[in-house]
Amino acid sequence: MNDSVRNFTTRTTAALVALALVLSVVGPVGTAAAAQGLVVTQSPSSATVAPGETVEVTTTVNVDALDTVGAGLAVDLPDGWSITESTSTGIAQQQRNEWIWFDPSNVTGDQTTTYTVAVPEDADSGEYDITATGLVTKNGQEMETVETTTLTVERPETNAPPSADAGDDLTAAEGETVTLDASGSTDPDGDDLSYDWSVVDDAGTGVTLSDGAAAAPTFTAPDVSAETTLTFEVSVSDGVASDTDTVTVTVTPVNAAPTVSLDGPSSAQAGDSVEFTAAASDDGSVESYDWTFGDGDGADDAGSSVTHAFDSAGEYTVGVTVTDDEGATATATQTVSVSAAPPENEAPSASFTVSPDAPEAGQSVSFDASASSDADGSVASYAWNFGDGDSATGATPAHTFDSAGEYTVELTVTDDDGGTATATRTVSVSAALTPADFQVSGLTVPSSVAQGDTVAVSATVENAGDTEATETVTLGVDGIQVDSRSLTLAGGASETVTFDYDTASLAAGDHDVTVATDDDSESAQFTTTVDDDPTEHTLRVVGSGEYSSYEFSAAGEVAAAGSTLESGDSIVGSTASGGVTGTWSDAYTFTGSLERLSVNGDATVYVDGESVDPADYGGDRHTLRVVGSGEYSSYEFSAAGEVAAAGSTLEVRRLDRRVDRERRSHRHVERRVHVHRQPRTALGERRRDGVRRRRTRRPRRLR
C-alpha cells in the first residue's frame, strides 16, 4: 500500500469511526451480516493512447457482501497525469482522487465513479498503470481491494513529405503523341508514391490524358489554328503527405491542304449560260479559285461561282483549283455534255372565258384559260391579274370582286420554251343584293303567370336584307327549344310571330324565353308562380255539454285510402257528428273530406289556437284519415272533453266498434283520427310580379 492510499485509508477510517459514533448515539440501525468481501472492478482494463489524449475510466466498488455504512475509493495515477473531471453515484465525498460513500442504514450495491484521465503531451511511449484501491472498515478491521488499468502510450512517427516533379515544359505539333513524365518525383523516407494528373488549362481543346494515375500519361496534341499552350498538374503522395508540380505543353499547328467540290449541270445547250459553283474548306483560309472550262477559256481568281456559255456542242471538262493561305492547293472537275441549240421557239396564244360574264359584287367568278395553246410545245404556266390588286395562277381560277366597277382582267401564258402571250378582257361588276337577314324585335311575354297557365309569346321578325328567303323561327324556354315554325319574308318585309306555351311543366321561379331565327334572337324573362302547399291547422271544438263527439259510419266494405267521404251532418250544441261513405281495406285505412262545419248552441270553434267563425269554413274541405284493425265496417268514435287536431291529428281516447256480423263481439281499442284542412288562397294576395289577383284553389276530391 503506497502512502497516498494509506493516507486515504486513515482518513476514511476516521470518517467511518465518526459515523459509527453518530450511529451509536442515534441507536442501532440493524443487525449486520458477517463481512464476505470487497469487490473492485475497473474498465477499460487496458487501452492505447497518444500523448495529449484523454481516456475515460469507470471504477465500481461493490460492498454487497459486507454490512457496512461506508466505503472508499482511491485512484493512483502516474506522475504528471491528472483527472480532469468525474461523476459518482450514491452519497459520495470527493477530495482530489479519492471518494467516500456513507449510508447510516447500510452501503449496498455498486458504488460507481467515472473519471477522465489526461495523458501529458510529453509522455514517453510505454505502459502506465492506473490503480484503483477500494476500502471498507468492518468492526475496526480495514479491508481493501486493488484493481489496475494499464494504458499503453504510443508516440506517432513523423513523416517527411514527398517532392513532386512534373518534368520539363514541352512543345509538340498538332496530332503528335505527347508523354508527360513525373518519374523524377522523390520521397525522403523512401515511401512508394502515387500519382494524380489533371488538366489545369486545355485552352478549349478538350484534351484528355490516357491515365491520370500513371507516372507518365500520354495525350494526342489537338488540332489548333495557332500556337496553343496547355497546362497539366501532377500531385504525388506517400500516403501521408503530398506535393504538386505543373508542366506546360505548347502545341503548334500543321497546315492541311484545302478540300474542294464542284457543282454544276451535267448537260447544257450551246449558247446557254451555265453556272458552276465551288465549295472549298481549309484549316486556314482559301485565297483563290482558278477555273478552266475545257473549250480554251478560263477564269483566274474569279471567285467560288462563275457562269460560262459553250459556243458549240461537245463534251467539256470544267475544273476549279483552290489555293489556301499557306500555298496548298486542291482541284475538282466535272464533265458537261453540250448539245446543239434548238430551233427558235414559237410563242403561245392566250385566251380565256368569264362566267358569269356580268357578275355582282361579292359573287364568285370563274375564269377559264384552257383554250390557250402552244403550237411547238405546251403551255407551262398561267398568270392572272384581275385589275383589283389581286392575282392568281393556274388555268381555271375563281375570283370575287368586292365592289361594283369596270375591271380589266389580264392573262399571261408561258410555254415550255419560255415564250409568252397575253390576253385581256373587261369585266363589268354590278352592286350585289344584300342577303336575307331575319332580325327579331319587340319580344312580348307576360311578366308572371300561374303554373299550368298558357303563356302567349310574340315577336316581330323582319327581313333586313334585299333577298327573299325562308327561315325557321324557334321558341326556347330556359335554353331548350319547345316550338318552331317556318317563315318566308321578302326583302324588307316583317311579320309578328306568336307562340302559345303551356307552363304546367315549369317549376316556380324565373324562366328565360327566347325567340330566334338563323340570324338573330331576342330574350326576355317571366315568372311562374305556384299556390302554396296547404298549411296544417289545429281544429278545437269546445262544447258546453258533458262531451263532444264525432260519429262516422261507413256502410258496406270500406276500401283503401283515397275513398271519397262526404259529411252531411253538422255540429249541434256540444255534439259534432257527420256521416261518411266509403269502401273498406284490410289495413282499415281510408281518407275522405269533411266538407262542411257548422256549430249550433254554445259550442266554440278554434283553428290554430284562435277562436273563429265557423261560417268562414263552410266551403272548405277537410281530410279525414281513419286507421284501425279488425274485420267490420261500422265505427262509432266518441271523445270526451276537448277534441283537438294538433298537427292534423285528433287523439280519440275511446273507440267503440259495433259489430254487424255473426259473432257480434265488442272490443275497446284506441284509434287516431287525422283531420287536414286545405287553406284557401287569401283574397287580394300579392304575387311576386306585383299583380294582385283573386283566386281560390280547392283540393281535388279523392276518388
Secondary structure, DSSP 8 states (H G I E B T S, - for coil): --HHHHHHHHHHHHHHHHHHHHHHHH------------EEEEE-SEEEE-TT-EEEEEEEEE-TTS--SEEEEEEE--TT-EEEEEEE-SSEEEETTEEEEE-SS---SEEEEEEEEE--TT--SEEEEEEEEEEEEETTEEEEEEEEEEEEE---------B------EEEETT-EEE---TT-B-TT----EEEEEEEE-TTS----S-TTSSS-EEE----SS-EEEEEEEEEE-SS-EEEEEEEEEEE------EEEEE--SEEETT-EEEEEEEEE-SS-EEEEEEE-SSS-EETT--SEEEEE-SSSEEEEEEEEEEETTS-EEEEEEEEEEE---------B---EEESSS-BTT-EEEEE-TT-B-TTS-EEEEEEE-SSS-EEESSS-EEE-SS-EEEEEEEEEEETTS-EEEEEEEEEEB-------EEEEEEE--SEEETT-EEEEEEEEEE-SSS-EEEEEEEEETTEEEEEEEEEE-TT-EEEEEEEEE-TT--SEEEEEEEE-SS-EEEEEEEEE---------EEEE-SSS-EE------S---STT--------EETTB----------TT-EEEEEE----EETT-EEEETTEEE-GGGGTT--EEEEEE--SS-S-EEEEE-S-EEEETTEEEEEEEEE---STT----EEEEEEEEEE-----TT-B-TTS-B-----------
